[in-house]
Amino acid sequence: MGKPKLLLDVGGQTVLARLLAGLEAAGVGSRWVVVHPDDGEIRAEVERHGGNALVPDSPPPDMRASAAYGLTVLKKRFQDCGEVPQPDAPWLLVPADYPVISAEVVTALLKAARANPGRIFIPTYRGRSGHPTVFAWRHALEVDQIPPDTGLNWIVRQHATEVVHVPVESEGVVLDLDTPEDYERVKAIWRT
């Protein structure tokens, strides 16, 4: 797309800035982003917009590996400071290339998580599952149990009886940026 997709402009902000701002507006105080070790521009954008960059020594090959790295670092930080989250405390898994996830959607998911602790909450738009997903912290502890060549949906399948689908009226939960056509669609939706 001519430049890293997380630095593309959507409504006057980069994709990454828009996502971090939406999470902050929803009350998510701690926003951690796993950043490719050679990508100083994205790291600077994360830090400029109130996020915390986690930089592995070598680039994770996929989203599962990125999440596993991030969670491993956070678990160690929590243990080191003696502030380990309660098992049912919610945490959000948010792919960075979903630029039109609204604060309202995040707020609705976190409200559902507080009302029903320990479950997994997945937003749906017109029957399609999307992002972000809210897990309980105890699910984070299972990331290292995911079999090789298997994605994070493994955790969802292992806890299928604990999954709650939260219908939302925001198409942003199913819109990611993979192609120039996706980018044009996201820009058009943002304008409306």
NULUMRO-305326 format. One record per atom (N, C-alpha, C, O): residue in three letters; x, y, z. Coordinates in steps of 0.2 Angstrom, whole numbers, padded with zeros to 4 digits, always signed. Layout:
BEGIN
ALAXYZ;...
//
This chain:
BEGIN
MET+0004-0006+0000;MET+0000+0000+0000;MET+0004+0006+0000;MET+0002+0012+0001;GLY+0011+0005-0001;GLY+0015+0011-0002;GLY+0019+0013+0005;GLY+0024+0016+0004;LYS+0016+0011+0010;LYS+0019+0012+0017;LYS+0016+0007+0022;LYS+0011+0004+0020;PRO+0019+0007+0028;PRO+0016+0002+0033;PRO+0008+0004+0034;PRO+0007+0010+0035;LYS+0004-0001+0034;LYS-0003+0000+0034;LYS-0005+0004+0041;LYS-0010+0007+0041;LEU-0001+0003+0046;LEU-0003+0006+0052;LEU-0002+0013+0052;LEU-0004+0017+0057;LEU+0002+0016+0047;LEU+0003+0023+0047;LEU-0001+0026+0041;LEU+0000+0032+0040;LEU-0005+0023+0038;LEU-0010+0026+0033;LEU-0015+0030+0037;LEU-0016+0030+0043;ASP-0017+0036+0033;ASP-0021+0041+0036;ASP-0029+0038+0035;ASP-0031+0036+0030;VAL-0032+0039+0041;VAL-0039+0038+0041;VAL-0042+0044+0045;VAL-0042+0044+0051;GLY-0046+0048+0041;GLY-0049+0054+0044;GLY-0044+0058+0048;GLY-0046+0061+0053;GLY-0038+0059+0045;GLY-0033+0064+0049;GLY-0029+0061+0054;GLY-0025+0065+0057;GLN-0029+0055+0055;GLN-0025+0051+0060;GLN-0023+0045+0057;GLN-0026+0042+0052;THR-0017+0042+0059;THR-0015+0036+0057;THR-0019+0030+0059;THR-0023+0031+0064;VAL-0019+0025+0056;VAL-0023+0019+0058;VAL-0021+0018+0066;VAL-0026+0016+0070;LEU-0015+0017+0067;LEU-0013+0016+0074;LEU-0015+0021+0079;LEU-0017+0019+0085;ALA-0014+0027+0077;ALA-0016+0033+0082;ALA-0024+0032+0083;ALA-0026+0033+0089;ARG-0028+0031+0078;ARG-0035+0031+0079;ARG-0037+0025+0083;ARG-0041+0026+0087;LEU-0034+0019+0082;LEU-0035+0013+0087;LEU-0034+0015+0094;LEU-0037+0013+0098;LEU-0028+0017+0095;LEU-0026+0019+0102;LEU-0030+0024+0105;LEU-0032+0024+0111;ALA-0032+0029+0101;ALA-0037+0034+0104;ALA-0044+0031+0106;ALA-0047+0033+0111;GLY-0046+0027+0102;GLY-0052+0024+0103;GLY-0052+0019+0109;GLY-0057+0019+0113;LEU-0047+0016+0110;LEU-0046+0012+0116;LEU-0046+0016+0123;LEU-0048+0015+0128;GLU-0042+0022+0122;GLU-0041+0027+0127;GLU-0048+0030+0129;GLU-0050+0030+0135;ALA-0052+0031+0124;ALA-0059+0034+0125;ALA-0063+0030+0128;ALA-0068+0032+0132;ALA-0062+0023+0128;ALA-0066+0018+0131;ALA-0064+0016+0138;ALA-0067+0012+0141;GLY-0059+0020+0140;GLY-0056+0019+0147;GLY-0051+0014+0148;GLY-0049+0012+0153;VAL-0048+0011+0142;VAL-0042+0006+0142;VAL-0036+0010+0144;VAL-0033+0013+0139;GLY-0034+0010+0150;GLY-0028+0014+0152;GLY-0021+0012+0150;GLY-0017+0016+0149;SER-0021+0005+0149;SER-0014+0002+0148;SER-0015-0001+0141;SER-0018-0006+0140;ARG-0011+0002+0136;ARG-0012-0001+0129;ARG-0005-0003+0127;ARG+0000+0001+0126;TRP-0004-0009+0126;TRP+0003-0012+0124;TRP+0002-0015+0117;TRP-0002-0018+0115;VAL+0008-0013+0113;VAL+0008-0015+0106;VAL+0014-0018+0104;VAL+0020-0016+0106;VAL+0014-0024+0102;VAL+0020-0028+0100;VAL+0022-0025+0093;VAL+0018-0025+0088;VAL+0028-0023+0093;VAL+0031-0019+0087;VAL+0037-0023+0084;VAL+0041-0025+0088;HIS+0037-0024+0077;HIS+0043-0027+0074;HIS+0049-0023+0076;HIS+0049-0017+0077;PRO+0055-0027+0078;PRO+0061-0024+0080;PRO+0064-0019+0076;PRO+0068-0014+0078;ASP+0063-0019+0069;ASP+0066-0014+0064;ASP+0061-0009+0063;ASP+0063-0005+0058;ASP+0056-0008+0066;ASP+0051-0003+0064;ASP+0050+0003+0069;ASP+0046+0004+0073;GLY+0055+0007+0069;GLY+0056+0013+0073;GLY+0050+0018+0072;GLY+0048+0021+0077;GLU+0048+0019+0066;GLU+0042+0023+0065;GLU+0036+0021+0068;GLU+0032+0026+0071;ILE+0034+0015+0068;ILE+0028+0013+0071;ILE+0029+0013+0079;ILE+0024+0015+0082;ARG+0035+0011+0081;ARG+0036+0012+0088;ARG+0035+0019+0091;ARG+0032+0020+0096;ALA+0038+0024+0087;ALA+0037+0031+0089;ALA+0030+0033+0089;ALA+0027+0037+0093;GLU+0026+0030+0084;GLU+0019+0032+0084;GLU+0015+0029+0090;GLU+0010+0032+0092;VAL+0017+0023+0092;VAL+0014+0020+0098;VAL+0015+0024+0104;VAL+0010+0026+0107;GLU+0021+0026+0105;GLU+0023+0030+0111;GLU+0020+0037+0110;GLU+0018+0040+0115;ARG+0020+0040+0104;ARG+0017+0047+0103;ARG+0009+0047+0105;ARG+0007+0052+0107;HIS+0006+0041+0105;HIS-0001+0041+0106;HIS-0003+0037+0112;HIS-0009+0034+0113;GLY+0001+0037+0117;GLY+0000+0035+0124;GLY+0000+0027+0124;GLY-0002+0024+0130;GLY+0003+0024+0119;GLY+0004+0016+0120;GLY+0011+0015+0122;GLY+0015+0019+0123;ASN+0011+0008+0124;ASN+0018+0006+0126;ASN+0020+0000+0121;ASN+0017-0004+0120;ALA+0026+0002+0118;ALA+0029-0003+0113;ALA+0032-0009+0117;ALA+0037-0008+0121;LEU+0031-0015+0114;LEU+0035-0021+0116;LEU+0038-0023+0110;LEU+0035-0025+0105;VAL+0045-0023+0111;VAL+0049-0025+0105;VAL+0053-0031+0106;VAL+0058-0031+0110;PRO+0051-0037+0103;PRO+0055-0043+0103;PRO+0062-0042+0100;PRO+0063-0038+0096;ASP+0066-0047+0102;ASP+0073-0047+0098;ASP+0072-0049+0091;ASP+0076-0046+0087;SER+0067-0053+0089;SER+0066-0055+0082;SER+0059-0055+0081;SER+0055-0055+0085;PRO+0057-0053+0074;PRO+0050-0052+0073;PRO+0046-0058+0074;PRO+0048-0064+0071;PRO+0040-0058+0077;PRO+0036-0063+0078;PRO+0033-0065+0071;PRO+0031-0060+0067;PRO+0032-0071+0069;PRO+0030-0073+0062;PRO+0022-0072+0061;PRO+0020-0072+0055;ASP+0018-0071+0066;ASP+0011-0071+0065;ASP+0008-0068+0071;ASP+0011-0066+0076;MET+0001-0067+0071;MET-0002-0063+0077;MET-0002-0068+0083;MET-0001-0065+0088;ARG-0002-0074+0082;ARG-0002-0078+0088;ARG+0005-0077+0092;ARG+0005-0077+0098;ALA+0010-0077+0088;ALA+0017-0076+0091;ALA+0017-0070+0094;ALA+0021-0069+0099;SER+0015-0064+0091;SER+0015-0058+0094;SER+0011-0057+0100;SER+0014-0055+0105;ALA+0005-0060+0100;ALA+0001-0060+0107;ALA+0005-0064+0112;ALA+0005-0062+0118;ALA+0008-0070+0110;ALA+0011-0074+0115;ALA+0017-0070+0118;ALA+0018-0070+0124;TYR+0021-0067+0114;TYR+0026-0063+0116;TYR+0024-0057+0121;TYR+0026-0057+0126;GLY+0019-0053+0119;GLY+0016-0048+0123;GLY+0014-0050+0130;GLY+0015-0047+0135;LEU+0010-0056+0130;LEU+0007-0058+0136;LEU+0013-0061+0140;LEU+0012-0061+0146;THR+0018-0064+0137;THR+0024-0067+0141;THR+0027-0061+0145;THR+0029-0061+0151;VAL+0028-0056+0141;VAL+0032-0050+0144;VAL+0027-0047+0150;VAL+0030-0045+0155;LEU+0021-0046+0148;LEU+0016-0043+0153;LEU+0016-0048+0160;LEU+0016-0045+0165;LYS+0015-0054+0159;LYS+0015-0059+0165;LYS+0021-0058+0169;LYS+0020-0057+0175;LYS+0027-0057+0166;LYS+0033-0056+0170;LYS+0033-0049+0173;LYS+0035-0049+0179;ARG+0031-0044+0170;ARG+0030-0038+0173;ARG+0026-0038+0179;ARG+0027-0035+0184;PHE+0020-0041+0178;PHE+0015-0041+0184;PHE+0018-0045+0190;PHE+0017-0043+0195;GLN+0021-0051+0188;GLN+0024-0055+0194;GLN+0030-0051+0197;GLN+0030-0051+0203;ASP+0034-0047+0193;ASP+0040-0044+0196;ASP+0037-0038+0201;ASP+0040-0037+0206;CYS+0031-0035+0199;CYS+0029-0030+0203;CYS+0024-0032+0209;CYS+0021-0028+0213;GLY+0022-0039+0208;GLY+0018-0041+0213;GLY+0010-0039+0212;GLY+0006-0040+0217;GLU+0009-0037+0206;GLU+0002-0035+0205;GLU-0001-0040+0199;GLU-0004-0037+0194;VAL-0002-0046+0201;VAL-0004-0051+0196;VAL-0012-0050+0195;VAL-0015-0050+0201;PRO-0015-0049+0189;PRO-0022-0048+0189;PRO-0026-0054+0191;PRO-0023-0060+0192;GLN-0032-0053+0194;GLN-0036-0058+0196;GLN-0038-0063+0190;GLN-0038-0060+0184;PRO-0039-0069+0191;PRO-0040-0074+0185;PRO-0046-0071+0180;PRO-0045-0073+0174;ASP-0051-0068+0183;ASP-0057-0066+0179;ASP-0056-0059+0176;ASP-0061-0056+0173;ALA-0050-0056+0178;ALA-0050-0049+0175;ALA-0049-0049+0168;ALA-0046-0053+0165;PRO-0053-0044+0164;PRO-0053-0044+0157;PRO-0047-0041+0154;PRO-0044-0036+0157;TRP-0045-0044+0148;TRP-0040-0041+0144;TRP-0042-0041+0137;TRP-0046-0046+0135;LEU-0040-0036+0133;LEU-0043-0036+0126;LEU-0037-0038+0121;LEU-0031-0036+0122;LEU-0039-0042+0116;LEU-0035-0043+0111;LEU-0037-0039+0105;LEU-0043-0040+0102;VAL-0033-0035+0102;VAL-0035-0030+0097;VAL-0030-0030+0091;VAL-0024-0028+0092;PRO-0032-0033+0086;PRO-0027-0032+0080;PRO-0026-0025+0078;PRO-0031-0021+0078;ALA-0020-0023+0077;ALA-0019-0016+0076;ALA-0022-0013+0069;ALA-0022-0007+0068;ASP-0023-0018+0065;ASP-0026-0016+0058;ASP-0033-0015+0057;ASP-0036-0016+0052;TYR-0037-0014+0063;TYR-0044-0013+0063;TYR-0045-0006+0065;TYR-0046-0004+0071;PRO-0045-0001+0060;PRO-0045+0006+0062;PRO-0051+0009+0064;PRO-0051+0015+0066;VAL-0057+0006+0063;VAL-0063+0009+0064;VAL-0067+0006+0070;VAL-0073+0006+0070;ILE-0063+0002+0075;ILE-0066+0000+0081;ILE-0068+0006+0085;ILE-0063+0010+0087;SER-0074+0006+0087;SER-0076+0012+0091;SER-0075+0011+0098;SER-0075+0006+0101;ALA-0075+0017+0102;ALA-0075+0017+0109;ALA-0081+0014+0112;ALA-0081+0011+0117;GLU-0087+0015+0108;GLU-0093+0013+0110;GLU-0093+0005+0110;GLU-0096+0002+0115;VAL-0090+0002+0105;VAL-0090-0005+0105;VAL-0085-0008+0111;VAL-0087-0013+0114;VAL-0080-0005+0112;VAL-0075-0007+0117;VAL-0079-0007+0124;VAL-0078-0011+0128;THR-0082-0001+0125;THR-0086+0000+0131;THR-0091-0005+0132;THR-0092-0008+0138;ALA-0095-0007+0127;ALA-0100-0012+0127;ALA-0097-0019+0129;ALA-0100-0022+0133;LEU-0091-0020+0126;LEU-0088-0027+0128;LEU-0086-0027+0135;LEU-0087-0032+0138;LEU-0083-0022+0137;LEU-0080-0022+0144;LEU-0086-0022+0149;LEU-0085-0024+0154;LYS-0091-0018+0147;LYS-0097-0018+0152;LYS-0100-0025+0152;LYS-0101-0028+0158;ALA-0100-0029+0147;ALA-0102-0036+0147;ALA-0097-0040+0151;ALA-0100-0045+0155;ALA-0091-0039+0150;ALA-0086-0043+0154;ALA-0086-0042+0162;ALA-0086-0046+0165;ARG-0088-0036+0164;ARG-0089-0034+0171;ARG-0095-0037+0173;ARG-0095-0039+0179;ALA-0100-0038+0169;ALA-0106-0041+0172;ALA-0106-0048+0172;ALA-0110-0052+0176;ASN-0102-0051+0168;ASN-0101-0059+0167;ASN-0093-0061+0167;ASN-0091-0063+0162;PRO-0090-0060+0173;PRO-0083-0061+0173;PRO-0081-0068+0171;PRO-0084-0073+0173;GLY-0075-0068+0168;GLY-0072-0075+0167;GLY-0074-0078+0160;GLY-0072-0083+0158;ARG-0078-0074+0156;ARG-0080-0077+0150;ARG-0076-0073+0144;ARG-0072-0069+0145;ILE-0077-0076+0138;ILE-0074-0073+0132;ILE-0080-0069+0128;ILE-0085-0072+0127;PHE-0078-0063+0126;PHE-0083-0059+0123;PHE-0081-0057+0116;PHE-0076-0054+0115;ILE-0085-0059+0111;ILE-0083-0057+0104;ILE-0089-0053+0101;ILE-0095-0055+0101;PRO-0087-0047+0098;PRO-0092-0043+0095;PRO-0094-0046+0088;PRO-0090-0049+0085;THR-0101-0046+0087;THR-0103-0048+0080;THR-0107-0042+0077;THR-0110-0038+0080;TYR-0106-0042+0070;TYR-0109-0037+0066;TYR-0113-0041+0061;TYR-0110-0044+0056;ARG-0120-0041+0061;ARG-0124-0045+0056;ARG-0122-0052+0056;ARG-0122-0055+0050;GLY-0121-0055+0061;GLY-0119-0062+0062;GLY-0112-0064+0061;GLY-0110-0070+0061;ARG-0108-0059+0059;ARG-0100-0060+0058;ARG-0097-0059+0064;ARG-0097-0053+0067;SER-0092-0063+0066;SER-0088-0062+0072;SER-0082-0057+0070;SER-0080-0058+0065;GLY-0081-0053+0075;GLY-0075-0048+0074;GLY-0071-0047+0079;GLY-0069-0052+0083;HIS-0068-0041+0080;HIS-0063-0039+0085;HIS-0065-0032+0087;HIS-0068-0029+0084;PRO-0063-0031+0094;PRO-0058-0034+0098;PRO-0062-0040+0102;PRO-0068-0040+0102;THR-0058-0044+0104;THR-0060-0050+0109;THR-0058-0048+0116;THR-0052-0046+0117;VAL-0063-0049+0121;VAL-0061-0049+0128;VAL-0061-0056+0131;VAL-0065-0059+0130;PHE-0055-0057+0133;PHE-0054-0063+0137;PHE-0053-0062+0144;PHE-0052-0056+0146;ALA-0053-0067+0148;ALA-0051-0067+0155;ALA-0044-0068+0156;ALA-0041-0071+0152;TRP-0041-0065+0161;TRP-0034-0065+0162;TRP-0031-0073+0162;TRP-0026-0074+0160;ARG-0036-0077+0165;ARG-0034-0084+0165;ARG-0033-0087+0158;ARG-0029-0092+0157;HIS-0036-0084+0153;HIS-0036-0087+0146;HIS-0029-0085+0144;HIS-0026-0088+0140;ALA-0026-0079+0146;ALA-0020-0076+0144;ALA-0014-0082+0146;ALA-0009-0083+0142;LEU-0015-0085+0151;LEU-0011-0089+0154;LEU-0010-0096+0150;LEU-0006-0100+0151;GLU-0015-0097+0145;GLU-0015-0103+0141;GLU-0012-0102+0134;GLU-0011-0106+0130;VAL-0010-0096+0133;VAL-0007-0094+0126;VAL-0001-0099+0125;VAL+0000-0101+0119;ASP+0003-0101+0129;ASP+0009-0105+0128;ASP+0007-0112+0127;ASP+0011-0116+0125;GLN+0000-0114+0128;GLN-0002-0121+0127;GLN-0005-0122+0120;GLN-0006-0127+0118;ILE-0005-0116+0116;ILE-0008-0117+0109;ILE-0004-0121+0105;ILE+0002-0119+0105;PRO-0006-0126+0102;PRO-0002-0130+0097;PRO+0001-0126+0092;PRO-0002-0121+0090;PRO+0007-0128+0089;PRO+0010-0125+0084;PRO+0006-0125+0078;PRO+0001-0129+0077;ASP+0006-0119+0074;ASP+0002-0119+0068;ASP-0005-0118+0069;ASP-0009-0119+0065;THR-0007-0116+0075;THR-0014-0115+0077;THR-0014-0108+0080;THR-0010-0105+0083;GLY-0020-0104+0078;GLY-0021-0097+0080;GLY-0024-0097+0087;GLY-0025-0101+0090;LEU-0025-0090+0089;LEU-0028-0089+0095;LEU-0035-0091+0096;LEU-0037-0092+0102;ASN-0038-0093+0090;ASN-0045-0095+0091;ASN-0045-0102+0094;ASN-0050-0105+0096;TRP-0039-0105+0095;TRP-0039-0111+0099;TRP-0042-0110+0106;TRP-0045-0115+0109;ILE-0040-0105+0109;ILE-0042-0103+0116;ILE-0050-0103+0116;ILE-0053-0105+0120;VAL-0053-0099+0111;VAL-0060-0099+0110;VAL-0063-0105+0110;VAL-0068-0107+0113;ARG-0060-0110+0106;ARG-0063-0117+0105;ARG-0063-0121+0111;ARG-0067-0124+0113;GLN-0057-0120+0115;GLN-0056-0124+0121;GLN-0062-0121+0126;GLN-0063-0125+0131;HIS-0064-0115+0126;HIS-0069-0113+0131;HIS-0075-0111+0127;HIS-0078-0106+0129;ALA-0077-0115+0122;ALA-0083-0113+0118;ALA-0090-0112+0123;ALA-0094-0107+0121;THR-0090-0115+0128;THR-0096-0114+0133;THR-0096-0107+0136;THR-0101-0105+0139;GLU-0090-0104+0136;GLU-0089-0098+0140;GLU-0089-0092+0135;GLU-0089-0086+0137;VAL-0090-0093+0129;VAL-0090-0087+0124;VAL-0097-0084+0124;VAL-0103-0087+0123;VAL-0097-0077+0124;VAL-0103-0073+0123;VAL-0102-0069+0117;VAL-0097-0065+0117;HIS-0107-0069+0112;HIS-0107-0065+0106;HIS-0111-0059+0108;HIS-0116-0059+0111;VAL-0108-0053+0107;VAL-0111-0047+0108;VAL-0112-0043+0102;VAL-0108-0041+0098;PRO-0119-0043+0100;PRO-0121-0040+0093;PRO-0119-0032+0094;PRO-0121-0029+0099;VAL-0116-0029+0089;VAL-0115-0022+0089;VAL-0117-0020+0082;VAL-0118-0023+0077;GLU-0119-0013+0081;GLU-0121-0010+0075;GLU-0115-0006+0072;GLU-0116-0001+0068;SER-0109-0009+0073;SER-0103-0006+0070;SER-0099-0010+0066;SER-0097-0015+0068;GLU-0099-0009+0059;GLU-0096-0013+0054;GLU-0088-0013+0056;GLU-0085-0018+0053;GLY-0086-0008+0059;GLY-0078-0008+0061;GLY-0076-0014+0064;GLY-0070-0016+0063;VAL-0080-0018+0067;VAL-0077-0024+0071;VAL-0075-0030+0066;VAL-0072-0035+0068;VAL-0077-0029+0060;VAL-0076-0034+0055;VAL-0071-0032+0049;VAL-0070-0035+0044;LEU-0069-0025+0050;LEU-0065-0022+0044;LEU-0058-0022+0046;LEU-0056-0018+0051;ASP-0054-0026+0043;ASP-0047-0025+0044;ASP-0044-0022+0037;ASP-0047-0022+0032;LEU-0037-0021+0037;LEU-0034-0018+0032;LEU-0029-0023+0029;LEU-0023-0024+0032;ASP-0031-0026+0023;ASP-0026-0031+0020;ASP-0025-0029+0013;ASP-0019-0031+0010;THR-0029-0025+0010;THR-0028-0023+0003;THR-0030-0016+0002;THR-0033-0012+0006;PRO-0027-0013-0004;PRO-0029-0006-0005;PRO-0037-0005-0006;PRO-0039+0001-0004;GLU-0040-0010-0008;GLU-0048-0009-0008;GLU-0051-0009-0001;GLU-0055-0005+0000;ASP-0048-0013+0004;ASP-0050-0012+0011;ASP-0049-0005+0013;ASP-0053-0002+0017;TYR-0043-0002+0011;TYR-0041+0005+0014;TYR-0046+0010+0011;TYR-0049+0014+0015;GLU-0048+0009+0005;GLU-0053+0014+0002;GLU-0060+0013+0005;GLU-0063+0018+0007;ARG-0062+0007+0007;ARG-0068+0006+0010;ARG-0068+0009+0017;ARG-0073+0012+0020;VAL-0063+0008+0021;VAL-0062+0010+0028;VAL-0062+0018+0027;VAL-0066+0021+0032;LYS-0059+0021+0023;LYS-0059+0028+0022;LYS-0066+0031+0021;LYS-0069+0036+0023;ALA-0070+0027+0016;ALA-0077+0029+0015;ALA-0081+0028+0021;ALA-0086+0033+0022;ILE-0080+0023+0025;ILE-0085+0022+0031;ILE-0083+0028+0036;ILE-0087+0030+0039;TRP-0077+0029+0036;TRP-0075+0034+0041;TRP-0078+0041+0040;TRP-0080+0045+0044;ARG-0078+0043+0033;ARG-0081+0049+0031;ARG-0089+0049+0033;ARG-0091+0055+0034;THR-0092+0044+0033;THR-0099+0044+0034;THR-0100+0043+0042;THR-0106+0043+0044;
//
